[in-house]
Amino acid sequence: MNRKQKTLIATTIIVIIAIAAASALLIAPPKSANLKIVATFYPLAFLSHEIGGDHIEVIQLVPNNTELHSWEPTASHIVATEDADIIVCNGAGADHWMEEDILPSLSNSKTRTVVVTTNGLNLVLSDSEEHEEETHEEEHEHGLYDPHTWLSPYMVKLQAEKIYNAIVQADPAHESDYQERWLNLKSTLEQLDAQYAEGLSTKQKDAIFVSHAAYGYLASRYGFEQHGVIGLTADEQPSAATIGNIVNLMIEHETYVVYVDPVYSSQYAQTLKNELQTQTGQQVTILELYLMLGPTGDKDYFGQMQTNLANLETGLQAK
């Protein structure tokens, strides 16, 4: 976002807030008693709902199944955040625009809690060595660490606990309700972590080939490598040279499964499949591996996590 865009947003927000304040004096509608939470994108909004239930209202800034790295906020997103009691973001570069653009534009008239859910967690380095064409701007936005913590049931449990603590602190009157819901969520995530560990413990392969190099936390925790066909931005299209390099690497690993997120185009995956089959005579399979940025079909966050495990078991040849 350039200086002109930031100036426009700042000017717009001042005008909108002034109009809203004047209208409030005239209309004075009753305020909702619910805790207001603004979450930057789907997994964080999902976790907030799971913990808060009917006692909270959640606004999700980034629309479901939208490419996260290239999304930019507008003045309306600043307005939506202005009235929040709790602001929940991922951190680690995933939603850098919250700290860089939105938070500095908010007024000081309200006390808010900002929860950067990856603060203090053990982050893995970004898997970007295979994508030398990434621009300096992209490197700045994505940072040194892999931001895709929410794809790991273990990591997202730690993030959810930070959300739970913030909600209880902001609304202690409903602590017992929040605690019950948090313990249920924690148990579900711990069961998923155990299922991943058990399901992948018998894997015969040690590497996966994915459209988007976003699965570093799964690879680190469950003992395999990931190789990304494209860089950190999920809607990029790889060059012919990149596809050729991946084909050679897959032949080296004797691996014939390619993973794609069904939300994005898989045209290049078909090209890769055809080239690999031509060179090796092996049958190549394209499987889904969700980035979990929104509900897809009948699958919510948990449904997509279960599908990811089943397809990883297939691709890694777990018995």
N, C-alpha and C positions, 0 to 999 in steps of 0.2 A: 504494500500500500504506500503510494507516494505522499509527499507533503501536502499537495493540493487536495487529495482525497481525505486526508486526516483533518485538514482545515474545514472542509465541507462538512464532514461528520460532526466535528466539534460545534460548528455554527448551527447545524441542524438540531443537534441535541439540546442546545441552550434554548432555542426557539420552542421546541416541542415541550420541554420541561416547563417553560414559562406558561405556555398555553394550558398544559395539564394542571398546573398549580392554580391558575386563575379559574379554570373550570371546576376544580375541586371545591373552591371557596363558594361557588354558586350552587353546585349540585349536592356536594357532601354525601356521596353514597356510603353505605355501611361497608366497612372493611372486612375482608374474609379473615376468619380466625386461624386459618391454616398457615403453616409455615411455607414460605415461598422459596423454592429452590430453582436456580438456573444451572443447568448442566450443559456442557459444551456439545456433547454428541451422544449417540444412542446407548452404548454400554453404561455410561455414567448415569444417564437418565433412568435406565432400566434398574440399576442397582439402587438408586434413590427411591424409586417406586417400591421396590421389594422391601426396603427397610421402613419407609415412611408410611406406606399404605394410605388410608383415608385422611390422615392428619397433615398431609403435605400437598402442595401443588407444584408440579415440575414443568418447567419450560425448557425444551431442548432446542438449542440454537441451530445446529447443523441438521438439515433435513436427513431423514433416513436414507441410507445407501447412496450418500453423496461422497465424492472423492474428498477426503479430509485435508490432504496437504495443500491443495490449491484453493480451498474455500476461503472467502474473505467476508468479514462482518460488514453490515451497513448500519446506518443510523437507527433503524428499527430494532436491531439487536442490542444496541446500547440502551435504548429506551426499555426494552424488556428486562435487561439486567439491572437497571437503576433501582428497581423496587425489590430486589432479591434480599432475602434474609441470609441465604447461603449460596455461594457460587462454587460449583464443583467443576474442576477441570482436570485433565489428565497430566499435563506437564510433559517433560522430556522431549519437547519440541512438537508434540502432536497437535496442540492447539495454542501455539505460540502467540497467536493474535489476541488471545484473551489477556495475557499479561502485557503485551506490547501496545494494543490498540483500544481495547474495551475498558480495562480497569483504570487507566489514566484519565479516561473521559468521564468517569462517574463523579457525581457530586459528593461532598463530604457531609451531607445532611442526614445520612442514615448509617447506622452501624451494620456492617456486613461481615460475615465469616467467609474467607476464601480458602477452599480446600484444594490444594494441589496434590492429587492423590498418589503421585509417584515420588514425592519428596521423602528422602530417607530410605528408599528402597534400593536394593542391589540391582542396578541396571546393567544390561549387556551392551556391548559396543555395537554400533550400527554396522550391518553387513553390507558395506558399500564398495568394497574393494573391487568387485566385478563390474562396477558401473562408473568408469572413469570420465564419462561425458557429463556427469552431474555438474550443474553450474554452481558458482560460488553462492548465489542467492539460495539455491536449494539446500546447499550444505548448511547455510546459516539457519534456515527454517527447520531442518530436520535435526541438526545438532550432532553431537558425538555419539549419542546413545540411541538404541532402538526404542521408539516410543510405544510399540504395540503390546504393551503389558496386558491389556484386557483379553488377549487371545489365550492366555495361560490361566487355568483355574486357580493355580497357587498364587500367582501375582495379583489377580483380580480380587482374591479374598483379602489380601492386605490392603488393597485400595478401598474395598467396601468397608473395611473396619474404620478407616479414616472418615468415611462419609457417616457411618453410624455414630461415631464419637461426636462429630460436629452437630448432628441432628439432636442428639440427647442433650448436649450442652445448650443448644438454642431453645429447646422445648422440653425441659425436665418433667413437666406435668404429665407427659405421655411416655415416660421412660419405660414403663413395664411393657407397653405395646411394642415400642421400638425394639426392646431387648428380645422379645419373643420372635419377632420377625427377623432380626439380625441373626439369632442363633439358628433359625431354620435355613436362612441363606448361607450361613457359614457351613452348616452341615452338608448342604447340597454341593457347595464348591469343594469341600474336602472329599466328598464321595467321588466327584468328577476327577479330582487330582489322583485319587487312588485308582480309579478306572483307567486313566491314562497310563499311570505307572505300570499297572498290571498288564494292560492290553498291549503295551509296546515293549514289555520286558523280554519277549521272545522274538523280536524282530530279527530278520535275516539280512536286511539291507541297512546301510548306515547313512544314507543321504536321500533327501527329497528334492525335487525340482519344481519350483513354484513360480507362478506368474509374478508375484509381488513379494519381495524379500522382507516379510513381516512376521516370520514365525521363529525368530531367534530365541524367544523365551521357552517355547515348546521344545526346540532343538536342544537348548542348554539343559533343561530339567530332565528330559527323557532320553537323552543320549544319542542324538543324530545330528547331521549337518543339513543346512538348507542352501540351495543355490537358486538365486532369483533370475528369471528370464529378463525382467525389466527392473528398473530402479525402484526408488521409494514411492514414486507416484503411480498409483494403480491403473490409471487410464492412459499411460504412455504406450507407444507401439515400438517394439524392438527393431533394430536394423537387421539386415541380412547377415552381417558379420556377427552380431550378437547371437542370432539363432544358430549360426554355424558353430560358434564356440560352445554353446550349450549342448548341441548334438554331439560334439566330440567328447564333452565331459560325461554325458549320459552313457555313451558307448564305453568310456573308460570305467564307469561304475556299474556297467551292465544293468542299468535301470531303465525301465520302459514305461514309466507312469509320469504324467505331467499334471500338475494341479493348477486349477484356475478358480477364481471367485466368479460364481454365475452372474453376479451383478454387472460385471464388465465384459467387454468383447473378448471372445476367445479365438478370434480369427488367426492370430499369430500362433496359438497353440496347435491349431489344425495344421498350419504350415510346418511347424516343428515336428508334429506327428508324422506327416507325410515324408519329410526328409529323413527322419530317423528310420522309418519303416523301409524306405528305399535303400538306405545304406546297410541296414542290418538284416532285413527280412523278418524282424521280430514284430509281433503285434504290439502296438503302443496304445495305452489307455489314457484317456483324459478324465480326471476325477475332480470333484468339487472340494475346495477348501475355503471356507468362508472367512472373510475379514470381520464379519459380525458388526457391521455398521448400521444395521437396521433389520427388522423382520423381513423374511423372504419366503413367499408362499405361506406354508403353515408352520414355519420354523421361527421361533423367537430366539433370544440369546442362548438359552440352554439347549434348544433343539439343534441349533447350528453347531454348538460345541460338541454335542453327541455325534453329529454327522462328521465333523472334522476327525474325531477319534476313529470312527469306523473306517473312513477313507485312508487315514494314516496307517492303520493296521494293514489295509490292503496293499498300499504302495510300499511299505517297509517289510512286507511279507512276514507279519507277525502271525504265529501259529495260534 
